Amino acid sequence: MGSEGDANQRKPRFLCLHGFRTSGQILKKQVFDKWPTQVVEKLDLVFVDAPFPCQGKSEVEGIFDPPYYEWFQFNKEFTEYQNFDKCLAYIEECMIKHGPFDGLLGFSQGAILSGALPGLQEKGVALTKVPKIKYLIIIGGAQFKNESVAEKAYSSSTTCPSVHFLGEQDYLKKYGIELLESYVDPMVIHHPKGHTIPRFDEKGLETMLSFIEKVQAEISK
């Protein structure tokens, strides 16, 4: 296949779920500012806003412009959620409207959702009207702590290929490691930063490119 053939190849399409009290626009800026062209040009990334306008102060105020959105609301222990079902229904609507998608990319609150959705979909409690999620890019993720959600999301191993970014200084790092336990053969990219979309070092870039290559080969079959 020459370069012409490559140009006609369909790129892997990912629905991108932003962090708590940010926006699709903010996540897009973070990804395109930090990730090199050789990564972003190989992916078809679709950024959407969460369904609920932010109901309190956003941590990105003064760094990124509003408006800010949130996917659902939760208590301090992260064990109780409000509007969770509405959030899942909204993500499904986005997938119908902008899809079909090959996978999900999520950061922070969006990564927690992305990491749980394949399991919830498998159990028939979410995303029942859309094709199966086949690939995941998880940045600064963690598990849901609510028992009934967790039981459905993680009780059987998630087998879809996934790449997980773990930040050395990320306050969610240990929870990101816990999330890995419910995945089969996850790829991991370690970075020295905190809870953020990181730049790649050489090794991380290599891992990311090999993940994309794997996905591309599978969807091109």
Rosetta blueprint (number, residue, H / E / L):
1 M L
2 G L
3 S H
4 E H
5 G H
6 D H
7 A H
8 N L
9 Q L
10 R L
11 K L
12 P L
13 R E
14 F E
15 L E
16 C E
17 L E
18 H L
19 G L
20 F L
21 R L
22 T E
23 S L
24 G H
25 Q H
26 I H
27 L H
28 K H
29 K H
30 Q H
31 V H
32 F H
33 D H
34 K H
35 W L
36 P L
37 T H
38 Q H
39 V H
40 V H
41 E L
42 K L
43 L L
44 D E
45 L E
46 V E
47 F E
48 V E
49 D L
50 A L
51 P L
52 F E
53 P E
54 C L
55 Q L
56 G L
57 K L
58 S L
59 E L
60 V L
61 E L
62 G L
63 I L
64 F L
65 D L
66 P L
67 P L
68 Y L
69 Y E
70 E E
71 W L
72 F L
73 Q E
74 F E
75 N L
76 K L
77 E L
78 F L
79 T L
80 E L
81 Y E
82 Q E
83 N L
84 F H
85 D H
86 K H
87 C H
88 L H
89 A H
90 Y H
91 I H
92 E H
93 E H
94 C H
95 M H
96 I H
97 K H
98 H H
99 G L
100 P L
101 F L
102 D L
103 G E
104 L E
105 L E
106 G E
107 F E
108 S L
109 Q H
110 G H
111 A H
112 I H
113 L H
114 S H
115 G H
116 A H
117 L H
118 P H
119 G H
120 L H
121 Q H
122 E H
123 K L
124 G L
125 V L
126 A L
127 L L
128 T L
129 K L
130 V L
131 P L
132 K L
133 I L
134 K L
135 Y E
136 L E
137 I E
138 I E
139 I E
140 G L
141 G L
142 A L
143 Q L
144 F L
145 K L
146 N L
147 E H
148 S H
149 V H
150 A H
151 E H
152 K H
153 A H
154 Y H
155 S L
156 S L
157 S L
158 T E
159 T L
160 C L
161 P L
162 S E
163 V E
164 H E
165 F E
166 L E
167 G E
168 E L
169 Q L
170 D L
171 Y L
172 L L
173 K H
174 K H
175 Y H
176 G H
177 I H
178 E H
179 L H
180 L H
181 E L
182 S L
183 Y E
184 V L
185 D L
186 P L
187 M E
188 V E
189 I E
190 H E
191 H E
192 P L
193 K L
194 G L
195 H L
196 T L
197 I L
198 P L
199 R L
200 F L
201 D L
202 E H
203 K H
204 G H
205 L H
206 E H
207 T H
208 M H
209 L H
210 S H
211 F H
212 I H
213 E H
214 K H
215 V H
216 Q H
217 A H
218 E H
219 I H
220 S L
221 K L
